[in-house]
Amino acid sequence: MKLDEMSREELAWAYDTHLREAFPPSELKPLRAMERLMDREVYDPLCLRDDSGTPLGFLLLWWHRSGKLGLIDYLCVPAALRSRGIGAAMLRGLRSFYLDSTLFLAESEALTGDPARDALIARRLAFYQRCGARLLPYDCALFGVHFRTLLWGEGDSGEVLRMHQEIYQTDLGKAICDRYIQLPLAPGEAPIPAVEWTEEV
């Protein structure tokens, strides 16, 4: 198995076939928004393939313009292939696909207080930590969804926060960030009401 870059056509196929199934509308940005980020050369759509080239999973990485921090925008394993270690293999593969000094950031939904949802949310947070990530001392809310932040690497949390903010501010613009992005989310602060990603983003 190895990580490989996807073409735009492969990304469109993965988006319609697998990402729409895996992520709710409030968390899934439009395909056109991903393509615009690719045009700016700050977005890498990656695919884990088996030895025959068959796609096993997808990892979409959104870069800070310095190239020092990559935000894991989406990590997706097709429903039929889950619980086989594919997600962990993609995260391990990042270190060999990119320079070892690169920092990788993830946003994972925070516990909601709803037992029906929180079991899965807790498993996802534990998965990232088993794969070597550490929780950072700040949360964020994006389009009404509260996330914990996790980091692979030894970066200073204040510097990581600055680059995290700049990813959104540079590529989405101030107006959208002021309206939809709470980064960091202050302790006790409520996320803005949930909205779907829109074509303006």
C-alpha positions, -999 to +999 in steps of 0.1 A: +000+000+000+012+035-007+000+071-007-004+087-041-018+120-055-052+119-071-061+136-103-091+161-104-112+134-120-103+109-092-111+135-066-145+142-081-152+105-081-141+101-045-162+131-035-194+119-050-189+082-042-174+082-007-170+117+009-207+125+006-215+092+024-190+098+051-195+134+061-227+154+069-233+186+048-223+208+077-188+194+075-182+188+038-171+217+017-182+219-020-160+201-045-155+235-063-140+249-031-114+221-031-106+227-067-101+264-061-076+255-033-058+231-057-056+260-082-038+280-055-014+250-049-023+246-013-045+215-014-033+179-020-059+152-026-041+119-016-052+083-021-040+051-004-037+024-031-031-013-029-005-030-050-028-031-080-036+006-078-071+002-063-081+031-040-085+021-004-089+055+013-086+092+008-067+120+027-072+156+017-045+179+029-048+217+031-014+235+034-003+266+052+015+287+025+048+282+044+047+245+037+054+238+074+019+228+084-006+205+067-042+205+079-059+171+074-091+184+058-107+150+053-097+114+061-121+090+045-122+052+043-150+036+022-177+020+044-169-015+032-132-012+041-134+003+076-118-013+106-089-027+086-062-003+096-065+018+064-069+051+082-038+044+104-018+034+073-027+068+056-015+087+087+017+067+089+023+073+052+023+111+055+057+110+072+073+092+042+053+111+016+064+145+030+094+157+048+098+144+084+099+180+098+064+188+085+037+193+111+003+178+105-029+191+121-063+175+125-097+188+136-119+162+152-154+168+164-157+175+202-180+156+225-216+168+222-233+154+254-254+132+232-246+095+241-258+083+207-232+105+190-204+107+216-194+070+214-183+074+178-167+108+185-147+095+214-135+065+192-123+090+165-104+111+190-088+080+205-079+068+171-059+099+163-041+097+196-032+061+190-018+072+157+006+096+174-013+129+177-016+150+208-044+172+218-036+209+215-048+234+242-073+252+220-105+242+202-122+257+172-157+259+157-161+258+119-195+265+104-212+257+137-194+225+145-172+223+176-138+206+170-108+195+191-074+201+175-046+175+173-010+177+162+016+153+149+050+168+155+068+190+181+054+224+171+048+252+196+010+254+201+010+292+198+028+290+165+005+262+153-026+283+162-012+312+142-006+291+111-040+274+116-057+308+116-037+318+085-048+288+065-084+299+068-078+336+066-056+334+035-077+310+015-112+319+026-109+356+033-117+378+063-155+381+057-161+344+056-138+338+086-155+365+107-189+349+099-182+312+101-149+305+118-142+306+155-105+299+159-098+296+187-131+288+204-130+304+238-138+282+268-175+282+273-182+300+240-210+285+220-204+277+183-224+298+159-256+281+146-247+253+122-247+260+085-236+241+055-206+250+035-217+271+006-204+279-029-192+313-016-166+294+004 
